[in-house]
Amino acid sequence: MDIVTLIIQLVAGAVGGNVAGAALKQYNLGTLWNSVAGIVGGGIGGQILGAIVPSLGAAAASGSLDIGSIIGQIVGGGVGGGVLMVIVGIVKQMMGGQKAQ
């Protein structure tokens, strides 16, 4: 695990969380919490993608970040951030007794 790879995943996760919040207004947590959920989801999503697609994890671990592995880390972090933000939004709605709009 390279620190640059982790930073890419976390930033992409924050962006993914905010994009998902903007796209799915009923699950929006606000900019701060969308970012927090996105950062956590980005780190987790990037790690899962690196485990599933070994070439992305191997390229990052060897220190040779090519454009393919960088794009893979951005996609993994962004999708992971968006998915976790939506999950947190759904759980928040269910606990608050609100119905989906």
C-alpha positions, -999 to 999 in steps of 0.1 A, spaced: 0 0 0 14 33 -11 4 66 5 -2 82 -29 -26 54 -38 -45 58 -5 -47 96 -10 -61 91 -45 -87 67 -31 -97 90 -3 -101 121 -24 -120 101 -51 -142 87 -23 -150 122 -10 -159 133 -46 -180 102 -51 -199 107 -19 -207 143 -28 -217 134 -64 -240 106 -51 -255 131 -26 -262 156 -53 -277 129 -76 -298 112 -49 -313 141 -29 -334 118 -7 -302 103 7 -281 135 9 -264 139 43 -250 174 36 -216 182 22 -196 174 53 -212 140 60 -213 131 23 -175 138 23 -169 118 55 -189 88 43 -172 91 9 -137 92 24 -144 60 44 -161 43 15 -133 54 -9 -107 38 13 -126 6 16 -138 5 -20 -103 11 -33 -89 -17 -12 -116 -41 -23 -110 -32 -60 -72 -37 -55 -79 -72 -41 -103 -81 -68 -82 -68 -97 -46 -78 -88 -30 -58 -115 -42 -25 -99 -29 -34 -65 3 -48 -78 11 -17 -99 4 6 -69 24 -16 -46 54 -16 -69 55 21 -69 48 24 -107 16 43 -108 6 43 -145 -25 59 -159 -44 27 -158 -38 20 -121 -46 57 -113 -79 55 -131 -87 23 -114 -80 38 -80 -102 68 -88 -130 46 -100 -127 23 -70 -126 51 -45 -154 71 -62 -177 42 -64 -170 30 -29 -175 65 -16 -208 69 -34 -221 35 -23 -213 39 13 -228 74 14 -261 60 0 -260 31 25 -256 56 54 -284 78 39 -307 48 38 -299 38 73 -304 73 86 -338 75 69 -348 41 84 -337 52 119 -354 85 116 -387 70 105 -387 89 72 -399 75 39 -380 77 7 -392 106 -14 
